[in-house]
Amino acid sequence: MFVLLAVSLDLARFVSVARRLIFFAVCVVSERTQITDKPATDEPISVHLAYDDSYAEFSCSAIGDDSTAVSIRWYRVGSHLPVTSRTGRVNVTVSADGTSLSLAVRANDTEGWAMLTGDYQCVASNGYSKSVLNYSLTIDPPPVPVQPPTSPPTSMHTLS
């Protein structure tokens, strides 16, 4: 009887130690993903361009624990699909490692910029946690040409 009790106490200690080791391992694996260039506030980083600019670039880098890779994806706020590279009237380029998103249009193409104006998110994840960095892109409208003031026509009077 005493031998059985001693074995069950040892087994209970083993299970207790094993649970603590498993808990510790889970805590280490699930270290929080962090975006390294994130500002102190959660406010979006505002990117404001003039209408005649032709290029904008957002950057995002993140770290996690060494046991799981961190993946970075870009999203346009309001869309559940990640932003992917494409060319055409507007050129969108996502770097191979996901750390940058570049937007380009022809100079003075206000309609092209209108297609890209809005909010973007960088989402970094290691499968256990994620971190988000927000950007807001706005474009100045083109200036309205100033019309010179019109003066009333002057009439020529001749005296005879």
ZAKE-331216 format. One line per 5 residues: number of its first residue (from 1); their letters; for each residue y negated, z negated, x of N, C-alpha, C, O. Coordinates in pm, 1 decimal. Layout:
BEGIN
NUM = a = Y:Z:X:Y:Z:X:Y:Z:X:Y:Z:X; ... .
END
This chain:
BEGIN
1 = mfvll = 118.5:0.0:80.5:0.0:0.0:0.0:-126.4:0.0:85.9:-223.1:70.1:55.8; -124.5:-78.0:191.0:-241.3:-83.6:277.0:-262.4:47.1:352.1:-376.4:87.6:374.6; -156.0:112.3:390.5:-166.0:239.7:461.4:-227.2:345.2:370.7:-312.1:422.7:414.7; -185.8:349.1:246.0:-238.3:445.4:150.6:-387.0:422.2:126.7:-463.7:518.0:117.2; -428.4:296.4:117.0:-569.3:262.8:96.7:-651.8:305.7:217.6:-761.1:360.0:201.6 .
6 = avsld = -600.9:281.9:338.3:-672.5:320.8:459.9:-685.8:471.8:467.6:-791.1:522.6:506.5; -581.1:544.3:431.4:-587.0:689.9:434.0:-688.7:741.5:332.8:-765.0:833.4:362.3; -689.7:681.9:212.7:-783.7:729.3:111.7:-927.0:695.2:150.3:-1017.8:771.6:117.6; -951.1:582.4:219.3:-1086.1:550.8:266.6:-1128.2:649.7:375.0:-1242.3:695.7:375.6; -1037.1:682.8:466.7:-1068.8:782.4:568.9:-1096.7:917.6:506.2:-1187.7:989.0:548.5 .
11 = larfv = -1019.0:952.2:406.3:-1040.5:1079.2:336.9:-1176.3:1079.9:267.0:-1246.6:1181.0:267.2; -1212.2:967.0:207.6:-1342.7:956.9:140.6:-1455.2:971.9:242.7:-1554.2:1040.1:216.3; -1440.1:907.6:360.5:-1541.8:923.8:465.0:-1548.3:1067.9:512.5:-1657.2:1120.9:534.6; -1433.4:1131.7:528.6:-1429.9:1271.7:571.4:-1501.5:1361.3:470.5:-1581.0:1447.5:508.0; -1472.3:1339.8:341.6:-1535.6:1420.3:236.9:-1686.4:1396.6:237.4:-1763.9:1490.8:220.9 .
16 = svarr = -1728.1:1272.7:256.1:-1870.2:1239.8:258.4:-1939.8:1309.0:376.0:-2047.0:1367.3:359.9; -1878.2:1302.0:493.7:-1935.1:1368.5:611.5:-1936.0:1519.0:591.0:-2034.2:1585.2:624.6; -1829.7:1573.5:537.3:-1822.8:1718.2:513.1:-1931.1:1761.3:415.7:-1994.3:1864.9:436.0; -1953.6:1683.6:310.2:-2060.0:1717.7:214.5:-2195.6:1719.3:282.8:-2277.0:1808.7:259.5; -2219.5:1618.6:368.1:-2347.5:1616.1:439.4:-2361.4:1735.6:533.0:-2469.9:1792.8:544.1 .
21 = liffa = -2254.3:1773.8:599.8:-2260.1:1890.5:687.9:-2284.7:2018.2:609.2:-2363.0:2103.2:651.6; -2218.2:2032.4:494.7:-2239.7:2151.2:412.0:-2382.8:2154.2:361.1:-2446.9:2259.4:362.5; -2434.4:2038.6:315.6:-2572.2:2031.8:268.8:-2667.5:2069.9:381.6:-2761.9:2145.9:360.4; -2642.8:2017.0:501.4:-2727.6:2049.1:615.8:-2723.4:2198.1:645.9:-2827.2:2259.5:670.4; -2604.3:2256.6:644.3:-2591.0:2399.8:672.4:-2666.4:2481.9:568.8:-2731.7:2580.1:604.1 .
26 = vcvvs = -2658.8:2444.0:442.4:-2730.6:2517.4:337.9:-2880.4:2505.4:359.8:-2953.5:2602.8:341.9; -2926.7:2388.0:398.1:-3069.6:2369.8:422.6:-3116.6:2455.7:539.7:-3225.9:2512.1:534.0; -3038.0:2466.6:643.7:-3077.0:2546.5:758.9:-3078.5:2694.4:723.5:-3171.6:2765.4:761.3; -2978.0:2742.1:652.3:-2969.7:2883.4:618.5:-3083.6:2924.2:526.2:-3134.8:3035.7:536.9; -3123.1:2837.0:437.3:-3222.6:2874.6:338.9:-3364.5:2837.9:380.9:-3448.3:2806.8:296.2 .
31 = ertqi = -3392.0:2841.4:511.5:-3528.1:2815.1:557.6:-3623.3:2913.1:490.8:-3591.2:3030.9:475.5; -3736.2:2866.3:452.3:-3832.0:2943.1:373.8:-3887.6:3062.2:451.2:-3924.8:3051.0:568.0; -3892.3:3176.9:382.7:-3955.8:3295.4:438.5:-4106.8:3275.9:434.3:-4160.8:3228.9:334.1; -4175.0:3311.7:542.7:-4320.5:3295.7:547.8:-4385.2:3423.7:596.9:-4341.3:3483.0:695.4; -4489.8:3465.8:527.7:-4570.9:3577.3:575.3:-4664.9:3520.7:680.4:-4737.8:3425.1:654.1 .
36 = tdkpa = -4663.3:3579.5:798.8:-4736.4:3520.8:911.2:-4886.0:3548.8:908.0:-4963.1:3471.3:964.6; -4929.8:3657.0:843.7:-5072.6:3688.8:842.8:-5137.3:3660.3:707.6:-5235.3:3724.6:670.0; -5082.2:3564.2:635.6:-5132.0:3530.1:502.1:-5252.7:3437.0:514.3:-5249.9:3342.2:592.8; -5359.2:3463.4:436.8:-5473.7:3372.4:440.9:-5439.1:3237.2:376.8:-5336.0:3222.9:311.0; -5525.7:3140.3:397.0:-5500.0:3005.4:347.0:-5498.1:2998.4:194.5:-5429.6:2913.3:137.7 .
41 = tdepi = -5571.5:3085.7:128.1:-5574.4:3084.0:-18.7:-5477.9:3188.1:-73.4:-5432.0:3276.1:-0.6; -5447.9:3177.3:-201.1:-5361.1:3275.5:-265.8:-5440.9:3391.0:-326.3:-5384.7:3475.8:-395.6; -5570.7:3394.4:-300.3:-5653.4:3504.3:-349.6:-5611.7:3634.2:-281.1:-5575.9:3633.4:-163.3; -5616.1:3746.7:-354.7:-5581.2:3874.5:-291.0:-5680.5:3909.2:-180.4:-5798.7:3875.5:-187.4; -5629.8:3976.9:-79.4:-5717.7:4029.0:25.4:-5786.0:4151.3:-33.5:-5719.5:4245.8:-75.9 .
46 = svhla = -5916.9:4149.4:-36.1:-5992.3:4258.0:-97.8:-6022.2:4365.8:5.8:-6079.7:4338.0:111.0; -5982.8:4488.1:-24.9:-6012.1:4602.5:61.1:-6106.0:4691.8:-18.0:-6070.1:4743.7:-123.7; -6226.2:4709.2:34.0:-6329.5:4784.5:-36.7:-6367.9:4904.0:49.9:-6411.5:4887.2:163.7; -6351.7:5024.1:-3.8:-6380.2:5145.3:72.8:-6492.4:5225.4:8.5:-6514.5:5218.0:-112.3; -6562.4:5301.5:90.5:-6662.2:5395.2:40.4:-6588.9:5517.9:-14.0:-6476.4:5546.7:27.1 .
51 = yddsy = -6651.2:5588.2:-104.0:-6586.6:5703.2:-168.0:-6548.7:5811.2:-67.7:-6455.5:5887.8:-92.2; -6618.9:5818.7:44.5:-6588.9:5925.1:140.8:-6491.2:5882.5:249.6:-6463.5:5960.3:340.8; -6438.2:5760.0:241.8:-6332.0:5719.6:333.3:-6204.4:5795.3:295.9:-6186.9:5836.2:181.1; -6117.5:5813.0:392.2:-5996.3:5888.6:362.2:-5868.6:5811.7:395.1:-5759.2:5866.8:382.8; -5880.3:5684.1:437.1:-5761.5:5613.7:485.1:-5775.1:5463.1:459.2:-5881.4:5404.8:480.2 .
56 = aefsc = -5667.5:5402.5:414.2:-5660.5:5256.2:399.9:-5523.9:5211.5:448.8:-5424.2:5280.5:427.7; -5519.1:5096.2:513.8:-5390.7:5044.7:561.0:-5382.8:4895.7:534.4:-5477.0:4821.2:561.3; -5268.3:4852.8:480.7:-5240.1:4711.9:457.2:-5128.5:4672.4:552.4:-5038.9:4752.2:580.0; -5133.5:4549.6:602.7:-5026.4:4505.1:692.3:-4967.0:4374.5:642.2:-5031.8:4296.4:572.5; -4841.6:4353.7:680.0:-4768.6:4235.2:634.9:-4653.7:4210.1:731.8:-4570.4:4298.2:753.1 .
61 = saigd = -4648.6:4092.6:789.8:-4534.1:4057.0:873.5:-4486.2:3918.2:831.6:-4564.9:3834.2:787.9; -4357.3:3896.4:845.8:-4298.6:3771.7:796.2:-4189.9:3721.7:889.7:-4132.2:3797.2:968.1; -4163.8:3592.5:879.0:-4056.4:3529.9:955.2:-3969.2:3447.9:860.9:-4013.7:3406.0:754.0; -3847.4:3426.1:900.7:-3753.3:3339.6:829.4:-3666.3:3275.0:935.1:-3702.3:3273.6:1052.8; -3552.7:3221.8:894.8:-3465.8:3165.9:997.3:-3389.0:3278.7:1066.9:-3383.5:3391.4:1017.7 .
66 = dstav = -3330.6:3246.2:1181.2:-3263.6:3348.3:1262.0:-3132.0:3396.4:1202.7:-3080.5:3499.7:1245.5; -3075.7:3324.9:1105.5:-2944.3:3362.2:1054.0:-2950.5:3469.7:945.2:-2848.1:3530.4:913.6; -3067.6:3494.3:887.7:-3080.1:3596.5:783.4:-3199.2:3685.6:812.3:-3305.7:3638.1:851.8; -3180.7:3812.9:792.7:-3289.3:3908.4:817.3:-3391.4:3901.6:704.3:-3356.6:3877.9:588.6; -3516.6:3922.5:739.3:-3624.2:3927.3:641.5:-3651.9:4073.8:609.5:-3671.0:4154.8:700.2 .
71 = sirwy = -3654.0:4107.5:481.8:-3690.5:4243.5:442.6:-3826.5:4238.8:375.4:-3860.9:4142.3:307.2; -3903.5:4345.9:396.2:-4038.0:4353.7:339.7:-4045.4:4477.4:251.5:-4008.7:4587.3:293.3; -4093.1:4458.5:129.4:-4113.8:4569.5:36.2:-4253.5:4559.9:-21.4:-4309.8:4451.3:-35.6; -4308.3:4676.1:-54.4:-4441.2:4685.2:-114.5:-4427.2:4724.9:-260.6:-4344.0:4808.4:-295.9; -4509.7:4663.9:-345.2:-4509.9:4694.8:-488.1:-4653.0:4716.4:-535.1:-4746.3:4652.9:-486.0 .
76 = rvgsh = -4668.6:4805.4:-629.1:-4796.2:4818.8:-699.4:-4787.4:4721.5:-815.9:-4690.6:4725.7:-891.8; -4885.3:4634.8:-831.7:-4881.2:4534.1:-937.0:-4868.3:4604.7:-1071.9:-4942.3:4698.2:-1102.4; -4773.4:4558.1:-1150.8:-4746.0:4619.5:-1280.3:-4625.0:4711.1:-1276.8:-4579.7:4757.4:-1381.5; -4571.5:4738.3:-1157.6:-4453.9:4823.3:-1143.8:-4340.6:4741.4:-1082.9:-4362.0:4661.4:-991.8; -4220.6:4762.5:-1134.2:-4104.8:4691.2:-1079.8:-4036.1:4770.3:-968.5:-3944.4:4719.9:-903.7 .
81 = lpvts = -4080.7:4894.3:-946.6:-4021.9:4977.7:-842.1:-4101.7:4962.0:-713.6:-4224.7:4959.1:-717.8; -4034.4:4951.9:-599.9:-4108.9:4941.9:-475.1:-4184.0:5071.3:-443.9:-4142.4:5180.3:-483.1; -4294.8:5056.5:-372.8:-4372.2:5172.7:-327.6:-4290.9:5242.6:-219.7:-4238.8:5177.7:-128.9; -4279.9:5374.1:-229.1:-4207.7:5451.7:-127.8:-4300.1:5557.4:-70.3:-4400.8:5593.1:-131.5; -4265.7:5606.9:46.8:-4346.9:5710.3:111.7:-4341.2:5838.9:31.2:-4236.2:5876.2:-21.2 .
86 = rtgrv = -4456.6:5907.2:21.8:-4462.9:6036.7:-44.5:-4587.2:6110.2:4.0:-4684.1:6049.0:48.9; -4582.3:6241.9:-6.2:-4696.8:6322.6:32.4:-4736.9:6411.2:-84.9:-4657.9:6435.6:-176.1; -4858.0:6457.7:-81.0:-4911.8:6541.6:-187.6:-5061.9:6525.7:-187.4:-5124.4:6518.7:-81.6; -5119.8:6520.0:-306.3:-5264.4:6499.7:-315.4:-5302.8:6367.5:-248.9:-5405.3:6357.7:-181.3; -5218.8:6266.7:-269.4:-5235.2:6139.1:-199.6:-5112.6:6119.5:-111.5:-5000.5:6150.4:-151.9 .
91 = nvtvs = -5134.3:6069.0:7.0:-5024.1:6043.0:99.8:-5002.9:5892.7:110.1:-5094.8:5817.8:143.2; -4881.6:5850.1:81.5:-4844.2:5709.3:88.7:-4735.3:5697.3:194.1:-4634.9:5768.2:188.4; -4754.8:5607.8:290.3:-4656.7:5589.7:396.9:-4623.8:5441.6:411.0:-4712.4:5358.5:430.8; -4495.7:5410.3:400.4:-4446.3:5275.2:427.1:-4374.0:5282.7:561.0:-4285.0:5366.0:578.8; -4411.5:5196.2:655.7:-4346.5:5199.6:786.9:-4198.6:5166.6:772.3:-4157.3:5105.0:674.0 .
96 = adgts = -4119.6:5207.9:870.0:-3974.0:5188.7:865.2:-3935.3:5041.3:851.6:-3837.9:5008.4:783.9; -4011.1:4953.6:915.7:-3979.6:4810.8:906.2:-4051.5:4741.9:790.8:-4034.3:4621.9:769.6; -4132.1:4817.7:716.1:-4200.6:4764.0:599.1:-4327.2:4687.5:627.8:-4391.9:4639.2:534.9; -4365.1:4674.8:754.8:-4480.5:4590.5:787.6:-4615.6:4654.2:758.2:-4717.6:4585.6:765.2; -4619.7:4783.4:725.3:-4748.9:4843.0:690.9:-4734.6:4943.7:577.5:-4632.2:5010.3:562.4 .
101 = lslav = -4840.0:4952.2:499.4:-4852.9:5047.6:389.9:-4981.8:5122.7:414.2:-5089.1:5062.5:419.7; -4972.3:5255.6:428.9:-5089.8:5338.9:453.8:-5113.0:5430.9:335.6:-5019.1:5488.4:280.5; -5239.3:5444.1:297.3:-5279.4:5531.2:187.8:-5383.6:5627.6:242.0:-5479.0:5586.3:308.0; -5365.4:5756.0:214.1:-5460.5:5854.9:264.4:-5486.8:5959.9:157.0:-5396.4:6001.1:84.3; -5612.0:6001.9:149.0:-5653.1:6111.4:61.0:-5751.8:6197.5:138.4:-5801.5:6158.2:243.9 .
106 = randt = -5779.2:6315.6:83.9:-5881.7:6399.2:146.0:-6017.6:6330.6:130.7:-6041.4:6260.1:32.6; -6104.9:6351.3:226.4:-6238.5:6292.0:218.8:-6308.5:6339.1:91.6:-6294.7:6454.4:50.6; -6382.1:6250.4:31.2:-6460.3:6277.0:-91.1:-6374.3:6309.0:-212.7:-6426.0:6362.9:-310.5; -6245.3:6277.8:-210.1:-6157.7:6302.5:-325.2:-6154.5:6176.1:-411.0:-6062.1:6095.4:-400.9; -6256.2:6160.0:-495.2:-6265.5:6038.3:-575.8:-6151.1:6029.3:-676.5:-6107.2:5919.1:-709.4 .
111 = egwam = -6102.3:6142.0:-725.7:-5988.8:6138.1:-818.7:-5861.7:6092.8:-746.5:-5780.5:6020.0:-803.6; -5844.6:6135.0:-622.9:-5730.2:6089.7:-543.5:-5734.4:5939.2:-522.3:-5633.3:5870.6:-537.3; -5853.1:5887.9:-487.0:-5865.4:5743.4:-468.9:-5844.9:5669.6:-600.3:-5789.5:5559.7:-601.5; -5889.4:5729.3:-712.1:-5870.8:5664.6:-842.3:-5722.0:5644.2:-870.4:-5683.4:5547.5:-936.0; -5638.6:5735.9:-820.3:-5493.6:5722.3:-839.7:-5437.5:5603.4:-760.8:-5334.7:5546.9:-798.3 .
116 = ltgdy = -5504.1:5566.1:-653.0:-5453.7:5460.6:-564.9:-5523.2:5325.9:-583.9:-5472.1:5223.5:-538.6; -5637.9:5324.5:-649.7:-5712.1:5200.7:-669.8:-5627.5:5102.9:-749.7:-5563.0:5141.1:-847.4; -5627.8:4977.1:-708.4:-5552.3:4875.3:-781.7:-5501.2:4766.4:-690.0:-5547.6:4750.7:-577.1; -5405.2:4692.0:-740.3:-5351.0:4576.5:-668.8:-5211.8:4607.3:-614.8:-5129.6:4669.0:-682.5; -5186.9:4563.4:-492.1:-5059.8:4584.1:-424.3:-5006.4:4449.0:-377.8:-5083.0:4355.9:-352.5 .
121 = qcvas = -4873.8:4439.6:-366.8:-4809.7:4317.6:-318.1:-4712.0:4349.9:-206.8:-4634.1:4444.8:-215.3; -4717.7:4269.4:-103.1:-4615.0:4269.3:-0.1:-4521.7:4154.1:-36.4:-4566.1:4040.2:-50.4; -4392.4:4183.6:-51.8:-4294.5:4080.4:-84.5:-4194.3:4073.6:30.8:-4120.9:4168.8:57.3; -4193.2:3959.0:98.3:-4098.9:3935.9:208.1:-3990.5:3841.8:157.8:-4019.5:3739.0:96.6; -3864.0:3878.2:184.5:-3753.1:3797.8:133.2:-3638.5:3795.7:233.8:-3612.4:3894.0:303.1 .
126 = ngysk = -3571.0:3681.1:239.9:-3449.7:3673.3:322.1:-3326.7:3650.8:234.4:-3220.4:3616.0:285.7; -3339.4:3670.1:104.6:-3228.2:3650.6:13.6:-3221.2:3510.1:-43.1:-3157.9:3488.4:-146.4; -3285.3:3413.8:22.7:-3286.7:3275.5:-23.5:-3425.1:3234.5:-72.2:-3437.7:3150.6:-161.4; -3527.6:3293.2:-14.2:-3664.0:3261.6:-53.1:-3749.2:3385.4:-33.0:-3708.9:3480.1:34.5; -3867.1:3383.3:-92.4:-3957.9:3496.2:-73.7:-4099.8:3445.3:-61.9:-4131.8:3333.3:-101.8 .
131 = svlny = -4183.4:3530.1:-6.3:-4325.6:3501.4:7.4:-4400.6:3628.5:-30.3:-4353.1:3739.2:-4.9; -4517.7:3612.1:-90.9:-4592.1:3725.9:-143.6:-4733.4:3726.1:-86.4:-4797.6:3621.5:-76.8; -4780.7:3843.0:-48.9:-4918.3:3862.8:-4.0:-4979.8:3970.4:-92.3:-4923.2:4078.9:-106.1; -5095.5:3941.7:-152.5:-5159.9:4033.9:-246.0:-5279.7:4103.1:-183.4:-5357.1:4041.7:-110.0; -5294.1:4230.9:-213.1:-5409.4:4310.5:-173.1:-5472.0:4371.5:-297.8:-5402.2:4402.3:-394.5 .
136 = sltid = -5602.6:4388.6:-295.2:-5673.2:4455.5:-403.3:-5758.7:4565.7:-342.8:-5844.7:4538.9:-258.9; -5735.5:4690.1:-385.2:-5806.7:4805.3:-330.6:-5907.7:4856.3:-432.7:-5872.2:4890.1:-545.6; -6033.9:4861.3:-391.3:-6139.4:4918.5:-475.8:-6214.7:5024.5:-395.9:-6227.0:5016.3:-273.7; -6263.7:5122.3:-467.3:-6336.2:5234.2:-405.4:-6474.3:5243.3:-469.5:-6486.9:5236.6:-591.7; -6577.8:5258.6:-386.8:-6712.2:5282.1:-439.2:-6718.4:5419.8:-503.6:-6661.0:5515.0:-450.7 .
141 = pppvp = -6786.2:5431.8:-615.7:-6805.9:5566.2:-672.0:-6902.0:5644.5:-585.3:-6980.1:5586.1:-510.1; -6896.9:5777.2:-595.4:-6991.4:5856.1:-516.1:-7133.7:5829.7:-565.5:-7154.2:5795.4:-682.0; -7230.8:5845.8:-477.1:-7368.8:5822.7:-520.3:-7411.7:5929.4:-621.5:-7366.7:6043.9:-617.5; -7498.0:5888.4:-709.7:-7553.9:5982.1:-807.3:-7672.3:6049.7:-739.7:-7762.1:5982.0:-689.7; -7673.1:6184.9:-737.9:-7785.1:6252.3:-671.9:-7917.0:6219.2:-742.6:-7925.3:6216.1:-865.4 .
146 = vqppt = -8016.2:6195.4:-663.2:-8148.0:6162.8:-717.4:-8220.6:6293.1:-745.7:-8234.8:6377.6:-657.3; -8266.4:6309.1:-869.1:-8341.9:6428.0:-908.2:-8489.3:6401.5:-877.4:-8541.7:6294.8:-909.6; -8556.0:6499.0:-814.9:-8699.6:6478.4:-791.7:-8771.4:6476.5:-927.2:-8730.7:6546.7:-1019.8; -8875.6:6398.1:-938.6:-8946.7:6394.2:-1066.2:-9006.1:6531.2:-1098.3:-9054.4:6603.0:-1010.8; -9000.7:6563.3:-1223.7:-9059.8:6691.2:-1264.9:-9201.7:6664.8:-1310.4:-9229.5:6569.2:-1382.7 .
151 = sppts = -9288.9:6750.3:-1267.2:-9429.3:6734.9:-1308.0:-9460.2:6843.3:-1410.6:-9400.4:6950.8:-1407.9; -9552.9:6815.1:-1500.2:-9586.5:6917.0:-1600.3:-9644.4:7039.8:-1532.3:-9711.5:7029.2:-1429.7; -9618.5:7155.1:-1589.1:-9672.8:7276.4:-1526.3:-9826.3:7272.7:-1528.0:-9890.0:7227.2:-1623.1; -9879.7:7321.7:-1420.6:-10025.1:7329.4:-1415.1:-10067.9:7468.6:-1458.2:-10008.6:7569.0:-1418.9; -10168.7:7471.9:-1537.1:-10215.5:7602.6:-1581.7:-10342.8:7638.8:-1504.6:-10425.7:7553.7:-1472.5 .
156 = mhtls = -10353.9:7763.7:-1477.7:-10469.1:7814.0:-1400.5:-10571.5:7864.6:-1501.4:-10541.3:7952.1:-1582.4; -10688.2:7811.6:-1496.7:-10797.6:7858.0:-1580.3:-10899.6:7928.4:-1494.0:-10938.7:7880.6:-1387.4; -10938.7:8035.9:-1539.8:-11044.1:8108.7:-1466.8:-11169.7:8105.8:-1551.9:-11163.8:8116.2:-1674.4; -11277.0:8092.5:-1489.1:-11406.8:8092.3:-1555.1:-11468.7:8230.3:-1543.0:-11472.3:8287.7:-1434.1; -11515.8:8282.2:-1650.5:-11579.9:8410.9:-1639.1:-11725.3:8401.7:-1672.4:-11796.1:8502.3:-1667.9 .
END
